[in-house]
Amino acid sequence: MKHYADEWVAEWCQENGWTDLTVAGCDTYWAFPPGAVMPEPIPSKAMKLIKAQKGLSGEEKWWAIASVAGTIVAAIVSLVMKCPMPMVGAFAFCAVTVGQLEVED
């Protein structure tokens, strides 16, 4: 799951003088710091600051909405069928989603 929008990191780089932003993975960003000749990863402190300011990315919002919608549908189906299994499935889906929403350093 992508926790940062590329535009957010590019904006931070522009504000702080970092150049030539490169996305090396899902959430791995490299750029040239001011006056440097080798690219370095964007500092985790800066990434945490970006996340605190911007909130959830588009992908994170989509997964959160899907979890809530899936739980509502599962609750209705469980009520109609008088069976708890749809709620068990919704719980599992939400548990995985919440785990994926955790930002790793």
C-alpha positions, 0 to 999 in steps of 0.5 A, a space after each residue: 500500500 502506498 502511504 505517500 503521494 509522490 506529489 507530497 514528497 516532490 513538494 517537500 523536496 522543492 521546499 527544502 532544496 533537494 533535487 532529482 527525486 527518484 521513487 525506488 520502491 513503493 514508499 522509498 524515495 531518493 533525492 540529492 540533498 543540497 550541495 550533495 553529489 550522491 542521492 540519499 533517501 529522504 529522511 524518515 523524520 521528514 517522511 513522518 512530518 509529511 504524513 502528519 501534515 497530509 494525512 491519508 493517501 488516496 490509496 489508504 482512503 480507498 482501502 478504509 472506505 472499502 473496509 467500512 462498506 464491506 463491514 456494512 454489507 456483511 452486517 446486513 447479510 449476516 442479519 438476513 442469513 442469520 449467520 455470523 460468517 459474513 461478519 467474520 470475513 469482514 473482520 478479517 478484511 478489516 484486520 488486514 487493512 488496518 495492518 497495512 495502514 501502519 506506516 513502517 520506518 
